[in-house]
Structures are given as structure tokens and as C-alpha cells.
Amino acid sequence: MDDRTLWQGDPRPHRERRLLLAAKLFFAYGLGNALTFPLAVGATALLMAERPTPEAVFKRWLGGVGGVKPTVFYGAPTGFAGMLASPRLPAPEEAGAEARVLGR
């Protein structure tokens, strides 16, 4: 993880970062982005036990699980396509202007 690009322009200390990843830990993408990278910089990893449907991801974005909103969301093209096609896609101001969305 390159701190200079991922966190560029974000003055928060790493411990205040909350990373959400829809992929499971048994995938290499999930293991790196949801476990290894947050631990390396002292950030918080928000994991999803349920199937990562657009509605489940939106619920997490809006703080519907434990009242915690992610500051970074990692996804894949298929998931992004499903979210963009969903009529329940939240407005940017609802999801939090601070959130950054990253894909592979």
C-alpha cells in the first residue's frame, strides 16, 4: 500500500481510517485489503459477514451496522456495476463525502 497515493489529501491519522471491503478474507484481494493493509497502518477493517449485495453495502456505507461509516471502500467491477444499477444507490452526501472508493 502506498501511503502517498491512497491517503493523499486526507489529514486524518491512520487510526481514524475505516476500510470496508466486500470481498471475503479467503480471496487474496480480501486478505490484503481487509486484513494486511489495515493492520500495517493501524486502520480499522470493517468486514461483511453477509453476501455483499448492493443493499448490504449501502447499509454499511450509511452507518447502518454499529453506526460506523467507512472512509475507504474497496470493490470490484462487478460489484460497482450492481451498485450503480441499483435504484437504492445513496446520494454522495448521504454516503459521506469523505469516503474514497477504490477498485482493482
C-alpha positions as semicolon CSV with decimal commas, in nm:
position;residue;x (nm);y (nm);z (nm)
1;M;0,000;0,000;0,000
2;D;0,142;0,334;-0,098
3;D;0,053;0,592;0,168
4;R;0,130;0,880;-0,065
5;T;-0,147;0,791;-0,312
6;L;-0,416;0,623;-0,100
7;W;-0,425;0,883;0,175
8;Q;-0,323;1,188;-0,029
9;G;-0,508;1,497;0,084
10;D;-0,657;1,324;0,390
11;P;-0,520;1,475;0,713
12;R;-0,664;1,209;0,947
13;P;-0,423;0,983;1,133
14;H;-0,429;0,622;1,011
15;R;-0,609;0,501;1,323
16;E;-0,913;0,707;1,222
17;R;-0,942;0,533;0,883
18;R;-1,217;0,274;0,846
19;L;-1,178;0,040;0,548
20;L;-1,474;-0,160;0,415
21;L;-1,421;-0,447;0,176
22;A;-1,697;-0,662;0,032
23;A;-1,464;-0,950;-0,067
24;K;-1,411;-1,234;0,178
25;L;-1,078;-1,293;0,353
26;F;-1,019;-1,625;0,175
27;F;-0,960;-1,432;-0,151
28;A;-0,614;-1,278;-0,192
29;Y;-0,779;-0,941;-0,268
30;G;-0,975;-0,963;0,056
31;L;-0,683;-1,083;0,265
32;G;-0,463;-0,795;0,154
33;N;-0,715;-0,510;0,159
34;A;-0,920;-0,615;0,460
35;L;-0,655;-0,757;0,689
36;T;-0,293;-0,697;0,592
37;F;-0,312;-0,332;0,480
38;P;-0,529;-0,201;0,768
39;L;-0,305;-0,377;1,021
40;A;0,006;-0,235;0,856
41;V;-0,108;0,125;0,901
42;G;-0,318;0,093;1,217
43;A;-0,653;0,145;1,044
44;T;-0,982;-0,031;1,123
45;A;-1,112;-0,306;0,894
46;L;-1,490;-0,335;0,859
47;L;-1,579;-0,686;0,743
48;M;-1,906;-0,813;0,597
49;A;-2,042;-1,149;0,714
50;E;-2,338;-1,135;0,477
51;R;-2,340;-1,163;0,098
52;P;-2,215;-0,832;-0,047
53;T;-2,532;-0,730;-0,233
54;P;-2,567;-0,362;-0,324
55;E;-2,824;-0,318;-0,046
56;A;-2,589;-0,472;0,214
57;V;-2,301;-0,248;0,102
58;F;-2,523;0,063;0,106
59;K;-2,635;-0,024;0,460
60;R;-2,269;-0,026;0,567
61;W;-2,194;0,298;0,380
62;L;-2,477;0,474;0,563
63;G;-2,364;0,355;0,906
64;G;-2,649;0,105;0,943
65;V;-2,424;-0,150;1,115
66;G;-2,296;-0,029;1,451
67;G;-2,331;0,335;1,346
68;V;-1,988;0,325;1,181
69;K;-1,933;0,466;0,831
70;P;-1,630;0,357;0,628
71;T;-1,384;0,615;0,498
72;V;-1,249;0,384;0,226
73;F;-1,441;0,120;0,028
74;Y;-1,267;-0,148;-0,177
75;G;-1,467;-0,317;-0,450
76;A;-1,454;-0,498;-0,782
77;P;-1,604;-0,405;-1,120
78;T;-1,896;-0,650;-1,088
79;G;-1,993;-0,506;-0,751
80;F;-1,961;-0,148;-0,874
81;A;-2,185;-0,227;-1,174
82;G;-2,451;-0,375;-0,946
83;M;-2,437;-0,076;-0,713
84;L;-2,462;0,177;-0,996
85;A;-2,761;-0,008;-1,143
86;S;-2,944;-0,022;-0,809
87;P;-3,233;0,220;-0,755
88;R;-3,123;0,237;-0,389
89;L;-2,784;0,396;-0,467
90;P;-2,740;0,665;-0,199
91;A;-2,659;1,022;-0,290
92;P;-2,293;1,117;-0,232
93;E;-2,384;1,342;0,061
94;E;-2,567;1,052;0,230
95;A;-2,278;0,809;0,196
96;G;-2,030;1,065;0,325
97;A;-1,820;1,297;0,115
98;E;-1,513;1,173;0,298
99;A;-1,539;0,823;0,154
100;R;-1,296;0,708;-0,114
101;V;-1,388;0,423;-0,347
102;L;-1,112;0,201;-0,477
103;G;-1,130;-0,081;-0,728
104;R;-0,893;-0,327;-0,877
